[in-house]
Amino acid sequence: MSAVIRDMTAKDIDGAGEMLFKAFNDVSSKHGHGVRIHNQQVAKVWAWSMLRYGYSDLLVAEIGNRVAGICCLNPRGRVGNVGPVAVHPDFQGHAVGRELMNALLKRAEGLESLRVIQEAFNRASFSLYYSLNFMPVATVLELFLDGRIEKESDRCCSNNITELSKKDLDEIHAYDNPRSKLDRRSDLEYYDKWGSVFVCRNQDQIRGFLACLPGSEFVQLGPLLAEGEEEALCLFRHAVEVFKGRDCRTRVMARDYVLVRALNGLHFRLQSVNNLMVRGSWRPDVYVEAFGIFPDGA
Ligand SMILES: CC(C)(COP(=O)(O)OP(=O)(O)OC[C@H]1O[C@@H](n2cnc3c(N)ncnc32)[C@H](O)[C@@H]1OP(=O)(O)O)[C@@H](O)C(=O)NCCC(=O)NCCS
């Protein structure tokens, strides 16, 4: 089956949305995880937003005038996030995914490392990335908070949480960059414009931040970077309070056990177990991280 691999254009938005909707719901329901994207329109908006705001390389595979697959490279400084990667079920198993990934790796030649988060149940994507030298380096837990659950009022925490303002942007960027090893300035601007970035300080020292992006189905909590689990928890508590009544989703590392247990205490429930896979030398540092999904594709 011969596919043409090329850059995505505005004409591909509807086809890409339909393909994302089919591919992710198909793999999810096959593994007993139910529907992942609730309607096709949401997937089309996702495809449109990636093209409009992704600051990325978006590649599509075209077969017979259909968008058969997509893969996205989101460079953030010397490290690139990979995702989404998907092939329409009609075309799976015919090397389309591999062709897309090979083209993406060519685009990524100047980068030091690539990161991708893949669902641990997904044998196809694990095998594909593993064969391309992506190594599993951490277990990432996707957690979901049902906004309908009544919660007790939060204990106050000793850190001071404020919302990012334009004048803080340089300071937050300077805090994040050496710790995450990513250049996320454009993302911070995006989250500030369309969502909220909460900043944790102790005696004027930045101790962490959490970016939150409200969507039509849930509020994405992350990316987060914090000195430790205590600061991360303060940020999550604050976000849950601000977005009271909304469903929330986040992805945290299983190694941050105290944080995960505390989030369970706030009624976050495990949605799926994922692998953080890395090609190259980047590794998670000692800081607590939570991963977003848009616009950086992680
Ligand atoms: C993962 C996905 C993109 C692979 O695309 P694809 O075009 O079907 O894959 P290919 O035919 O190019 O196969 C590439 C490699 O994937 C692995 N693979 C593909 N299908 C597989 C399966 N059913 N079981 C195990 N491994 C499989 C193999 O390693 C294969 O290499 P090989 O044929 O040289 O052994 C596709 O299955 C998909 O879109 N899934 C749903 C969305 C998704 O899960 N995306 C990944 C999110 S992280």
The ligand as a Tripos MOL2 file, in Angstrom:
@<TRIPOS>MOLECULE
LIG
   48    50     1     0     0
SMALL
NO_CHARGES

@<TRIPOS>ATOM
      1 C1          0.3670    2.5250   16.3540 C.3       1 LIG1
      2 C2         -0.0190    2.7170   14.9090 C.3       1 LIG1
      3 C3          0.2270    4.1910   14.5160 C.3       1 LIG1
      4 C4          0.8700    1.8340   14.0150 C.3       1 LIG1
      5 O1          0.5810    2.1230   12.6570 O.3       1 LIG1
      6 P1          0.5400    0.9780   11.5470 P.3       1 LIG1
      7 O2          0.5500    1.6240   10.2090 O.co2     1 LIG1
      8 O3         -0.5640    0.0420   11.8120 O.co2     1 LIG1
      9 O4          1.9210    0.2360   11.8310 O.3       1 LIG1
     10 P2          2.9030   -0.4160   10.7550 P.3       1 LIG1
     11 O5          2.1440   -1.3160    9.8470 O.co2     1 LIG1
     12 O6          3.7310    0.6360   10.1180 O.co2     1 LIG1
     13 O7          3.8410   -1.2950   11.6880 O.3       1 LIG1
     14 C5          4.9480   -0.7210   12.3370 C.3       1 LIG1
     15 C6          5.3550   -1.5700   13.5010 C.3       1 LIG1
     16 O8          4.3830   -1.4800   14.5280 O.3       1 LIG1
     17 C7          4.3000   -2.7460   15.1950 C.3       1 LIG1
     18 N1          2.9290   -3.2550   15.0290 N.ar      1 LIG1
     19 C8          2.0070   -2.8550   14.1520 C.ar      1 LIG1
     20 N2          0.8540   -3.5200   14.3670 N.ar      1 LIG1
     21 C9          1.0710   -4.3440   15.3980 C.ar      1 LIG1
     22 C10         0.2730   -5.2560   16.1250 C.ar      1 LIG1
     23 N3         -1.0010   -5.4820   15.7810 N.pl3     1 LIG1
     24 N4          0.8140   -5.9060   17.1800 N.ar      1 LIG1
     25 C11         2.1080   -5.7040   17.5230 C.ar      1 LIG1
     26 N5          2.9130   -4.8360   16.8650 N.ar      1 LIG1
     27 C12         2.4150   -4.1770   15.8330 C.ar      1 LIG1
     28 C13         5.3410   -3.6470   14.5780 C.3       1 LIG1
     29 O9          6.5490   -3.4850   15.2800 O.3       1 LIG1
     30 C14         5.4670   -3.0310   13.2030 C.3       1 LIG1
     31 O10         6.7160   -3.2700   12.6140 O.3       1 LIG1
     32 P3          6.9940   -4.5670   11.6880 P.3       1 LIG1
     33 O11         5.7970   -4.7230   10.8120 O.co2     1 LIG1
     34 O12         8.2390   -4.1780   10.9720 O.co2     1 LIG1
     35 O13         7.1660   -5.6760   12.6440 O.co2     1 LIG1
     36 C15        -1.4890    2.3170   14.6490 C.3       1 LIG1
     37 O14        -1.6850    1.0200   15.1390 O.3       1 LIG1
     38 C16        -2.5210    3.2440   15.2640 C.2       1 LIG1
     39 O15        -2.8520    4.2820   14.7230 O.2       1 LIG1
     40 N6         -3.0960    2.9020   16.4370 N.am      1 LIG1
     41 C17        -4.1460    3.6980   17.0470 C.3       1 LIG1
     42 C18        -3.6560    5.0530   17.5340 C.3       1 LIG1
     43 C19        -2.4950    4.8930   18.4780 C.2       1 LIG1
     44 O16        -2.5120    4.0500   19.3330 O.2       1 LIG1
     45 N7         -1.4630    5.7280   18.3240 N.am      1 LIG1
     46 C20        -0.2820    5.6840   19.1470 C.3       1 LIG1
     47 C21        -0.4530    6.6050   20.2870 C.3       1 LIG1
     48 S1          1.0210    6.6460   21.2890 S.3       1 LIG1
@<TRIPOS>BOND
     1     1     2 1
     2     2     3 1
     3     2     4 1
     4     2    36 1
     5     4     5 1
     6     5     6 1
     7     6     7 2
     8     6     8 1
     9     6     9 1
    10     9    10 1
    11    10    11 2
    12    10    12 1
    13    10    13 1
    14    13    14 1
    15    14    15 1
    16    15    16 1
    17    15    30 1
    18    16    17 1
    19    17    18 1
    20    17    28 1
    21    18    19 ar
    22    18    27 ar
    23    19    20 ar
    24    20    21 ar
    25    21    22 ar
    26    21    27 ar
    27    22    23 1
    28    22    24 ar
    29    24    25 ar
    30    25    26 ar
    31    26    27 ar
    32    28    29 1
    33    28    30 1
    34    30    31 1
    35    31    32 1
    36    32    33 2
    37    32    34 1
    38    32    35 1
    39    36    37 1
    40    36    38 1
    41    38    39 2
    42    38    40 1
    43    40    41 1
    44    41    42 1
    45    42    43 1
    46    43    44 2
    47    43    45 1
    48    45    46 1
    49    46    47 1
    50    47    48 1
@<TRIPOS>SUBSTRUCTURE
     1 LIG1         1 GROUP 0 **** ****
